[in-house]
Amino acid sequence: DALNNYNKQLHSDQKSLGQHIPLDTMRQISGIPRAFPDSDKNKAKDVIENWIYPSEQMFFNAMKRKDWNPREEDMRVIVPIHNAVNEKAWKEILEWEKLHENHCGGPKLVKFQGKAKNITPKARLFNLLGYKLPFDRHDWVVDRCGKQVTYVIDFYSGQPDPKLPHSVSFYLDVRPAFTLDGAIDRFRRWMSLFMERNNQSGEKCTYKSGFTHNSV
C-alpha cells in the first residue's frame, strides 16, 4: 500500500512459525519527518509524511530473522522503548541542525542504517579509557534543504536510577559524521557550549563577589 512504498522498515506482520502469543499489528507514526525522493514528491500527498515505526509483530519477526531469539511477551516493552530512543535521537539531531538556517520546512530523515559491528573511533577511544562499548550504532542521513548530511549515533546503556530500579536508561552520543563540514559543526558546537559555560561561571562569580562585598 502507499505506506509501505515509503517505509524502509518493511517487515511482514504475519504470525511467525512457532509463535504462541498474538502480537499487535498496529503501527505508530513517529515524530520524524521523512524526505521523499524527487521522483516521488507528487505521490507524497497520498501518504503520511513522517516515518512509521514497526508494529510489535513486525519487530518480533525482524528479531527472529536475525536469530535474536525474541520472546513475544517482551514486545510490549521493547517496541515503546525502541520508539522513544529514536525520538530522542531525532531531538538531538535537531539541536545540531540549529547551527544551520533552514528555509525548507526543516531537516528530514532520508534513511538510516544499523552498524552495530562497526565501532566508531570515538567509542573505541572511550573503551580504552574504561568505558563500555555502545550496544548499537546507527548512521542517519538527513536532508538539509537538498543537501544530505550524515549523523553518527552511538547507543549506550545508561546508569540505573536507584529510585526506579526497574526502569531502563539509555545514553545517546549523537554527532555529525567526521567529514569537513561535520568537523566544523563539532567545533562550532563545542565553542558554543564552552562560551555558555564560561558565561554561567562568570555569573556565579559575580554573584558570589557581590554577596561577599555586601556582607562586609
N, C-alpha and C positions, 0 to 999 in steps of 0.2 A: 504494500500500500504506500501512500505518499510519505508516511512517517518513516518507513523502512528505507525508502530511497535516499533519505538524507541522514540516516543514523548509522554510524560505523560500528556501534555496539550491537551488531546483529547476531542474536543467538536464538535458537529455537525455544519456543515457550511450551513445547510438548513435554509431557512427563517422561523422565529418564527411565531406562531399563533398571529394574531393581528398586525404584523409588517407592517408598511406603506411605509417605505423608504428602498430601496435595499442597502445592505452594501457590501463592498469589501470582497472577499473571498481569496485574495492573502495573503500569509504568509511571514514574513520577517525572514531571517536567522540571528540568534544572533551572537555575538562575544564570546559566552560562550561555550567552548568545552565540549562535553558530554562523560561521562565514560560509556563504554559498558560492560555488564556482560561478564564474561569469556566465557560462552557458546555461546555468540553471536558475538565474535570478528571476526570470519570468515565472518559473514554477514556484518560487518561494512564497507566493501569495497563498498557495493552497496548503502550506504545511506550517507546523509550529516552528517559530524562529529560533527557539532555544534547543540545546541538546536534551535528549531524553535518556534518563537512566534505565538500565535493565531492570526487569521485574525480579522478584525472588526466584521464580522458576528459571529465568534466563541466567541469572547469576549462578544458580546451582548447577545448571547444565554446563556453563563455561568452566566452572571449577572441576567438574567431573572429566571434561575433555583434557584438562591439564593434569589429571591424575593427582588432585589435591585431597581426595577422599573427604568431601564435604558431608555435613550432616544436615538433613532437612530442617531440624528444629533450630539450627543456628542462623538460618537465613533471615529471620525476623529481626535479628540483632545486627548481623553483618551488613545487610544492604543499607539500612539507615546510616550506619557508620561510614560506609563507603561513600554515600552521597554527601554527608556532612563534611567529610575530609576534602572532597572535590570542590565543594562550595568555598571552603576555607582557602584552598589553593588559588581559586579564581580571585578571591578578595585580595590575596597577597599580590597577584599579578597586577590587579588594578592599582595597587599602591605604587608599583614600579611604573606603570603607564602614566601616572600623574606627572612624570618628568617630561612628557611629550604632549603638545597641543593636539587635540583630536577634534576635527570638524566633520567627521564622517559617521557620527552616531555611536562612537565609542569602539574600543577594541572588541574583536570577536575571535572565538576559538576556531581554528581551521581544522586541526587534527591533534591527536595525542598518541603517544607510543610508550608502552611499558618497556623499561630496560633494567629490570631488577638485577640482572647479572653484570651489567656494565657499571661498575662502581666509579663514581666521579673522583678526580684527583683531590678535591677538597675533602670528600668523605674519607678517602684513604689517609690523608694527612691527619685528620682528626682521630682516625682509628689508631694511628701510630702514637698519638698523644694520650691514648687511653679511653677514647670514647667508642661506643658501639657503632657498628656499621648500620646504615639505613636498611630497613627491611624491604624497601621498594624504591624505585626511581622511575620518574616519568619525564618525557620531553613533550612540552606543549607548544605547538606552533600557533602563533597569534597573528591575526590580520590587523595591521595598524594603517588604516587609510590606503590599502592596496599593497603595503609592504609587509612581508612575512618575517616575523622575528620569533626566535625560539627561547623558551624558558625551561630551565632545568629544575626539577623538584625532587629533593631527597626526603623520604618519609621515614621518620624515626618514632620509636615507641617513647612516649613521654613518661615523666615521673608520676607514679600513682598519688592520688590525693588521699591523705590519711582520713579525711572526713567522709570520703566517698570511696571506700575500698573496692567496690565492685564496678566502679566507673572505668572507662577506657580513655587513655590520654595519648595524644599524638603531638609530635613537633614536626613542622614542615619547614624545610630550608628551601625557599623559592628565590631564584635569581636568574637574570638573563644569561644565556649561554655565553661562553667566553670567546666572543668574536670581538672585533674592533669596537663596534657600536655597543656591544654588551659590556665590554670593559669600561667604556666611557660612562655608561649608565651606572655601573657599580661604583665608579669613583665619585660621580655626582651625588649618588645616594649616600655614600659614606661621608662626604663632605657636608651634606645637608644634616645628617644625624650628628656629626661632630659639632657643627655650629649650634645646633639646637641644644645639645648637652652643655656646651660652654655657656650659652645664654642662661640656661637653668641654673648652672653653678654660680654664675655671676649674680643672679637674682638672690640666691641663697646667701651668698657672701654679703651682699648689700644689706639684706635683712638683718643678718647677724651683727654686722658692723653698726647699723643703726640702733639695734637693741642695746648693744654694749654701751654705745655713746650716751643713750638716754638714761641708762641705769646709773651711769657715773654722775 
